Amino acid sequence: MKHEFDGACAPGKPIHSTSWMTFSVGCYELVQRKSGNGTKRGPVKVRVIGPVSRPHDVYRKAEEICVALDAGTYVGPKTVRVK
């Protein structure tokens, strides 16, 4: 299983608003398309929330969680907050 993360409202994305205090990214599994042609995003397994002023900390935590999900060792909560 391969896991990745993304957030449509993350800093630097087109939907991002400068008035927001926090943003989140979702860690999801890449799943095979039914047609067999490529992969698509599965449901979000873990959401990482943090301040807009510290996006690198949020991305770092999401990456750590994706590595643990890939290894099958993640046992943490469904929502993780970076302070």
C-alpha positions, 0 to 999 in steps of 0.5 A: 500500500502506498499512502500520500497526503494533500490539502486543497486549502493548504498554503500556496494552493489556489483555494487558500485564503490568507484570513484562515488561521489553520489548514489541514491535509489528508493522508490517503491510500492510493488505490487501483482504478477499477479499469486497471488504468492507474491509481486514484485517491482512496478515503482519507485515513488520517487528517493533519491540522495545523497553523497556516504559519507553520506549513512545513511542520504539518507536511513533515507530520503528514509524511511521518504518518504516511510512512507509518501507514505504508509500513502498517504500523500507524496506531494513532488518532484519525485527527492529528493537530500540530501546534 
